Amino acid sequence: MTGAQGRVVAMIADGMRVTEIAQQMRSSVKTISSHKSRAQRRLGVESTAELVLAWEMLRSRGTPGRDSPG
């Protein structure tokens, strides 16, 4: 997973919406949605809820760095 994808997933896991993430990262909603979709594919999940669960599992296993699961 790229650093940008990891940051987006971490922000989603923290409860932020794609539009809020786009504003904070100074990117377009389309770019943020792309990062989210690619992260979902990489983690083998389909929904946002599954994405957050997968992310939390990776973090709880001690995967190095908040931005680098996968």
MARMI-976879 format. One record per residue: residue in one letter; residue number from 1; x, y, z of N, C-alpha, C in turn. Coordinates in nm, 3 decimals. Last residue first. Example, Ala and Ser with C-alpha at 12.3 -4.5 7.8 and 13.67 -1.06 7.14 Angstrom:
<nodes>
NODE | bagu | kolti | n.east | n.north | n.up | ca.east | ca.north | ca.up | c.east | c.north | c.up
NODE | S | 2 | 1.285 | -0.225 | 0.708 | 1.367 | -0.106 | 0.714 | 1.290 | 0.003 | 0.787
NODE | A | 1 | 1.319 | -0.569 | 0.780 | 1.230 | -0.450 | 0.780 | 1.320 | -0.330 | 0.780
</nodes>
This chain:
<nodes>
NODE | bagu | kolti | n.east | n.north | n.up | ca.east | ca.north | ca.up | c.east | c.north | c.up
NODE | G | 70 | 0.035 | -0.366 | 0.438 | 0.023 | -0.424 | 0.303 | 0.148 | -0.404 | 0.231
NODE | P | 69 | 0.067 | -0.060 | 0.616 | 0.014 | -0.196 | 0.605 | 0.005 | -0.241 | 0.460
NODE | S | 68 | 0.187 | 0.206 | 0.651 | 0.248 | 0.106 | 0.565 | 0.189 | -0.035 | 0.565
NODE | D | 67 | 0.125 | 0.417 | 0.819 | 0.098 | 0.433 | 0.678 | 0.143 | 0.315 | 0.591
NODE | R | 66 | 0.207 | 0.361 | 1.075 | 0.064 | 0.381 | 1.052 | 0.032 | 0.381 | 0.904
NODE | G | 65 | 0.456 | 0.118 | 1.132 | 0.413 | 0.245 | 1.076 | 0.265 | 0.250 | 1.047
NODE | P | 64 | 0.446 | -0.231 | 1.106 | 0.528 | -0.111 | 1.126 | 0.469 | 0.012 | 1.058
NODE | T | 63 | 0.188 | -0.398 | 1.268 | 0.246 | -0.368 | 1.139 | 0.321 | -0.236 | 1.150
NODE | G | 62 | 0.070 | -0.498 | 1.496 | 0.199 | -0.432 | 1.508 | 0.268 | -0.409 | 1.375
NODE | R | 61 | -0.179 | -0.587 | 1.490 | -0.074 | -0.689 | 1.478 | 0.066 | -0.629 | 1.485
NODE | S | 60 | -0.328 | -0.359 | 1.481 | -0.320 | -0.430 | 1.609 | -0.214 | -0.540 | 1.607
NODE | R | 59 | -0.308 | -0.290 | 1.210 | -0.247 | -0.204 | 1.312 | -0.229 | -0.278 | 1.444
NODE | L | 58 | -0.457 | -0.498 | 1.096 | -0.315 | -0.480 | 1.061 | -0.243 | -0.397 | 1.165
NODE | M | 57 | -0.707 | -0.446 | 1.211 | -0.639 | -0.574 | 1.236 | -0.491 | -0.562 | 1.205
NODE | E | 56 | -0.762 | -0.195 | 1.103 | -0.746 | -0.208 | 1.247 | -0.676 | -0.339 | 1.283
NODE | W | 55 | -0.786 | -0.266 | 0.831 | -0.684 | -0.170 | 0.874 | -0.656 | -0.186 | 1.024
NODE | A | 54 | -1.010 | -0.434 | 0.839 | -0.881 | -0.486 | 0.793 | -0.767 | -0.397 | 0.840
NODE | L | 53 | -1.204 | -0.246 | 0.928 | -1.172 | -0.365 | 1.007 | -1.036 | -0.424 | 0.969
NODE | V | 52 | -1.200 | -0.065 | 0.712 | -1.163 | -0.020 | 0.845 | -1.126 | -0.138 | 0.934
NODE | L | 51 | -1.292 | -0.237 | 0.508 | -1.163 | -0.168 | 0.496 | -1.112 | -0.125 | 0.634
NODE | E | 50 | -1.545 | -0.303 | 0.596 | -1.443 | -0.408 | 0.586 | -1.303 | -0.348 | 0.579
NODE | A | 49 | -1.662 | -0.048 | 0.570 | -1.656 | -0.113 | 0.701 | -1.550 | -0.223 | 0.702
NODE | T | 48 | -1.646 | -0.006 | 0.297 | -1.570 | 0.080 | 0.385 | -1.555 | 0.016 | 0.523
NODE | S | 47 | -1.623 | -0.322 | 0.116 | -1.694 | -0.210 | 0.177 | -1.599 | -0.126 | 0.263
NODE | E | 46 | -1.447 | -0.518 | 0.015 | -1.539 | -0.448 | -0.075 | -1.602 | -0.323 | -0.014
NODE | V | 45 | -1.101 | -0.631 | 0.023 | -1.231 | -0.600 | 0.085 | -1.316 | -0.518 | -0.010
NODE | G | 44 | -0.829 | -0.675 | -0.025 | -0.927 | -0.777 | -0.058 | -1.062 | -0.756 | 0.008
NODE | L | 43 | -0.632 | -0.492 | -0.004 | -0.664 | -0.565 | 0.118 | -0.772 | -0.670 | 0.096
NODE | R | 42 | -0.631 | -0.392 | -0.264 | -0.509 | -0.451 | -0.211 | -0.537 | -0.536 | -0.086
NODE | R | 41 | -0.891 | -0.286 | -0.280 | -0.848 | -0.397 | -0.368 | -0.729 | -0.469 | -0.310
NODE | Q | 40 | -0.870 | -0.083 | -0.089 | -0.969 | -0.189 | -0.073 | -0.930 | -0.311 | -0.157
NODE | A | 39 | -0.675 | 0.076 | -0.207 | -0.646 | 0.013 | -0.078 | -0.743 | -0.103 | -0.053
NODE | R | 38 | -0.816 | 0.161 | -0.431 | -0.695 | 0.080 | -0.449 | -0.657 | 0.008 | -0.319
NODE | S | 37 | -1.018 | 0.312 | -0.306 | -1.052 | 0.195 | -0.387 | -0.932 | 0.103 | -0.406
NODE | K | 36 | -0.865 | 0.518 | -0.184 | -0.949 | 0.428 | -0.103 | -0.979 | 0.300 | -0.180
NODE | H | 35 | -0.754 | 0.642 | -0.406 | -0.666 | 0.584 | -0.304 | -0.743 | 0.482 | -0.221
NODE | S | 34 | -0.995 | 0.729 | -0.526 | -0.905 | 0.636 | -0.595 | -0.812 | 0.566 | -0.497
NODE | S | 33 | -1.085 | 0.912 | -0.341 | -1.167 | 0.794 | -0.369 | -1.084 | 0.686 | -0.439
NODE | I | 32 | -0.884 | 1.102 | -0.372 | -0.899 | 1.033 | -0.244 | -0.980 | 0.905 | -0.262
NODE | T | 31 | -0.936 | 1.182 | -0.636 | -0.806 | 1.126 | -0.601 | -0.816 | 1.046 | -0.471
NODE | K | 30 | -1.198 | 1.287 | -0.608 | -1.172 | 1.175 | -0.699 | -1.039 | 1.106 | -0.665
NODE | V | 29 | -1.161 | 1.503 | -0.444 | -1.239 | 1.391 | -0.392 | -1.213 | 1.267 | -0.478
NODE | S | 28 | -0.822 | 1.626 | -0.469 | -0.961 | 1.617 | -0.514 | -1.029 | 1.497 | -0.449
NODE | S | 27 | -0.634 | 1.761 | -0.192 | -0.649 | 1.679 | -0.312 | -0.795 | 1.683 | -0.353
NODE | R | 26 | -0.551 | 1.844 | 0.064 | -0.546 | 1.935 | -0.050 | -0.542 | 1.859 | -0.182
NODE | M | 25 | -0.598 | 1.698 | 0.282 | -0.481 | 1.660 | 0.204 | -0.460 | 1.749 | 0.082
NODE | Q | 24 | -0.834 | 1.822 | 0.371 | -0.716 | 1.821 | 0.457 | -0.589 | 1.790 | 0.379
NODE | Q | 23 | -1.009 | 1.775 | 0.154 | -0.977 | 1.911 | 0.197 | -0.848 | 1.914 | 0.278
NODE | A | 22 | -1.011 | 1.494 | 0.151 | -0.967 | 1.570 | 0.033 | -0.928 | 1.712 | 0.071
NODE | I | 21 | -1.125 | 1.443 | 0.399 | -0.987 | 1.400 | 0.373 | -0.930 | 1.478 | 0.255
NODE | E | 20 | -1.382 | 1.538 | 0.357 | -1.298 | 1.600 | 0.460 | -1.151 | 1.567 | 0.437
NODE | T | 19 | -1.469 | 1.361 | 0.158 | -1.463 | 1.505 | 0.129 | -1.375 | 1.578 | 0.230
NODE | V | 18 | -1.461 | 1.115 | 0.294 | -1.373 | 1.137 | 0.179 | -1.359 | 1.287 | 0.149
NODE | R | 17 | -1.473 | 1.164 | 0.652 | -1.535 | 1.138 | 0.522 | -1.436 | 1.173 | 0.411
NODE | M | 16 | -1.324 | 1.007 | 0.939 | -1.336 | 1.118 | 0.844 | -1.403 | 1.072 | 0.715
NODE | G | 15 | -1.274 | 0.807 | 1.125 | -1.409 | 0.861 | 1.113 | -1.429 | 0.975 | 1.015
NODE | D | 14 | -1.039 | 0.677 | 1.130 | -1.059 | 0.776 | 1.236 | -1.194 | 0.846 | 1.226
NODE | A | 13 | -1.055 | 0.539 | 0.896 | -1.067 | 0.463 | 1.020 | -1.089 | 0.555 | 1.140
NODE | I | 12 | -0.996 | 0.751 | 0.726 | -1.129 | 0.690 | 0.720 | -1.154 | 0.613 | 0.849
NODE | M | 11 | -0.728 | 0.786 | 0.798 | -0.824 | 0.894 | 0.823 | -0.968 | 0.843 | 0.818
NODE | A | 10 | -0.622 | 0.542 | 0.711 | -0.612 | 0.580 | 0.852 | -0.713 | 0.689 | 0.886
NODE | V | 9 | -0.670 | 0.563 | 0.435 | -0.737 | 0.459 | 0.513 | -0.733 | 0.493 | 0.661
NODE | V | 8 | -0.498 | 0.780 | 0.376 | -0.642 | 0.790 | 0.350 | -0.717 | 0.686 | 0.434
NODE | R | 7 | -0.248 | 0.672 | 0.445 | -0.298 | 0.792 | 0.514 | -0.449 | 0.805 | 0.497
NODE | G | 6 | -0.236 | 0.459 | 0.261 | -0.236 | 0.434 | 0.405 | -0.289 | 0.551 | 0.484
NODE | Q | 5 | -0.225 | 0.602 | 0.021 | -0.336 | 0.510 | 0.047 | -0.348 | 0.482 | 0.196
NODE | A | 4 | 0.019 | 0.736 | 0.056 | -0.105 | 0.812 | 0.043 | -0.226 | 0.724 | 0.071
NODE | G | 3 | 0.200 | 0.520 | 0.064 | 0.184 | 0.608 | 0.180 | 0.054 | 0.686 | 0.175
NODE | T | 2 | 0.056 | 0.221 | -0.080 | 0.136 | 0.343 | -0.084 | 0.112 | 0.425 | 0.041
NODE | M | 1 | 0.086 | -0.117 | 0.000 | 0.000 | 0.000 | 0.000 | 0.090 | 0.124 | 0.000
</nodes>
